[in-house]
Amino acid sequence: MEHLYEKLIQNQLSDMYPYHMPGHKRNMENFPMAEYYGIDITEIDGFDNLHHPEGILKSIMQRAAQLFGAETYLLVNGSTGGILSAVSAVLRRGDTLLMARNCHKSAWHAAYLRACKIRCVYPACLEHYGICGAVSAEDMERCLRLYPEIRAVLLTSPTYDGVVSDVARIVGLAHDRGIPVIVDEAHGAHFSLDARFPESAVDLGADLVIHSIHKTLPALTQTAVLHVQGNLVDRDRLRRFLGIYQTSSPSYILLAGIEQCLAVLEEKGTALCETFFRRNAVFEKRMMQLQHLHILSAETERFRGNGLFDFDTGKKIISTAGTQLRGNTLYDLLRSRYGLQMEMAGQTYVTAIMTIMDSEAGFTRLADALGEIDGMLAGSVSVLQGKAHDFVGGFATLADLQAETAAYTVYEAIESEQETACLEECQGRTAGEWITVYPPGIPLIVPGEIFTETVIGKLLYCREQGFTIEGMRDDNRKVCVVRKEIYA
Ligand SMILES: Cc1ncc(COP(=O)(O)O)c(C=O)c1O
């Protein structure tokens, strides 16, 4: 029988290099916390209480606030708990939320729990890479004008793929109307460390910003922080919901992990960023020489203003578009031949996550491997004209889903009487469940939306390609649909 702990140790001892989360990259130099059992406690005397911090945890929150530039709450169940709390704090039951359609499932879950009505803004598509681009401030403005009932705005920036939207303009538009903006900056916790990263939504005035520090900073999995500023968010409501969505037994190991992350950033953040950008410059230069593969971070300028406002240098979207390689083939090749574990594979790309904890060897190994593979692709059609197929990886071309106006709210669809239907036969029916292709965890269809030929085609394709699909039944043959609305 396999044992998880032993498997973890084997992985630790292997030569497999992690181009994936968590952001500490298992680089143990900076972290003395090895004896987990010895330090695992609950809220005993002298150790404060996460839900009423007055002592040592309060001082960690203050250190985080100092570092990130806004009032900060510590989260031990990831950005998920922060997003649920943020949405719940600013919306009352039945209120309307203006939300980017490519938000993470946790945002949709929040909408369900608060029985919100959703108005969606659809992001652009970066066709060559087959990923979602930015949401435009113009689209946001149009919706804010059309729907005066909107009570809050929520967007993801950067996306899982590293795409940044014009948060400053969006915040300005919302604030002109007295509406708070929540930015899911789960993947951008490192932005405030250095001006060469995109500007942080905290600095751009967003009212609530959520960071998964575990994703891109040297912090343990599940650790995250929520920042709040300005006078549009009721702090008592926010604290109430943090108390509801977070465990009553927060792990002190995770909390100490947040403290250690802060210590690393305070003491060495500037130096680590310097090293990161030096190594990255060498890496990107080598990537510009590739003939067939393309790396979005090395080509950001080509897309800026054209579906992309800004891009996170830490995300490396390696496109195989126009070559004979599929994303998952490249992913497998990098893993099996070069010992490089990527974050994910899409149809025509793989994603690597680089953080300030990556070693010189890490950058070099990936650059060497990609150089060698690019050389093997000599006969490819390529290159810059190459276009990713219409559906890539988790979720890409949202534009063609735009027509699917939701028949019911998420809440109504979930609380209705439901039944299952074969995927091939559900056209025109209303979804009763989220269906999410993993990663990145953005629902392809949300409860209340209509199954169209396009959505069904995408799901059939994902099933055939063996992508991980959440939310289908009976071995991914059936979907959950609304039978009769009973919500009154
Ligand atoms: C964009 C985005 N937001 C939020 C989350 C949830 O973060 P966490 O895993 O820290 O709960 C994720 C997770 O992958 C994500 O990709």
The ligand as an ORCA input file, in Angstrom:
! r2SCAN-3c Opt
* xyz 0 1
  C      -7.755     32.910     -9.421
  C      -7.897     32.117     -8.165
  N      -8.553     32.621     -7.121
  C      -8.712     31.959     -5.973
  C      -8.210     30.706     -5.814
  C      -8.398     29.985     -4.521
  O      -7.214     30.057     -3.810
  P      -6.856     29.054     -2.627
  O      -6.440     27.775     -3.263
  O      -5.730     29.755     -1.920
  O      -8.059     28.916     -1.780
  C      -7.504     30.100     -6.870
  C      -6.957     28.750     -6.722
  O      -6.349     28.174     -7.550
  C      -7.350     30.823     -8.073
  O      -6.695     30.292     -9.129
*
